[in-house]
Amino acid sequence: MYGFGFDMYYLVLVLPCVLFAMWAQWKVNSTFDRYSAVYSRRGITAAQAAAAVLRANGVPGVAVEHIAGKLTDHYDPRANVIRLSDAVYNSTSVASIGVACHEAGHAVQYARNYAPIHLRAAIVPLTNIGSALSMPLILLGFFINISGLITIGIAAFGLSTLFQLITLPVELDASRRALAAIEGSAILEGEEVQQARRTLWAAAMTYVAALAVSLAQLLRLVLIFGRRSRD
C-alpha cells in the first residue's frame, strides 16, 4: 500500500511514536501543574532564578521579560532576551523556577559558543524549506512517476529529522546547566531540586518523542517508496 493513510508501516512504526508523543505531552503538562503548586522555601521568583543562573555563569546583558501564554517560555538569541510566560514569570513555584532556569541555560549556551545550538540555529531556514516542500515533492514524484523527485522529497523531510536530532542534546544540555546552577547557587533546596529535575525531565521527553516520530515517519517513507522502486 503506497498511500499516506493507515498503511502497515504507519501502524507498526509511526503510531506507537505518536502515542508516545501524546503521553509525553500529557506528562509535561501534568508534571508542570503538579509542581506549580509547590512553592520554593526561599520565595525567589522564576524571573529572579533565571537572572541568578546568568550571574552564576558570568553571562551579563541578557534581559528577562514577561510574555503572554502558558509554557511559551523561550530564549530569543537575536534580541538576547529570556521571555517567561504568564504562569512562570512572577511565580515562586518549583516548576516555574525549573522552566526559567532551563531558558537561562540556553542563554548560557550561546554565551559559551556551544556548537550544537549554533548548528541548530543555522539549519532552521533549510529545515523550514524542507518541511514545506517535502510532501509536495513526494506526491508530485509519485503521480508523475519520477523517482528523483521522491528522493529529493524524502531528503527534504530528513532535514526535519536532523533538526530534531540536534535539538535533543541542546535541550538536555540546557537542563543540565540549569540544574547545576540551581544546586550550586542554592536557588532551590532539598527535595525542591529533585522536583525541578522531574519537571525538566518531563519536558525532555517531549523532545525525545518528537525525534522518535520524525525518525519513524522518515523510515516509513523510505520503506514505502523503496518498495515501490523495487516493484
Disulfide bonds with the S-S distance in Angstrom:
none
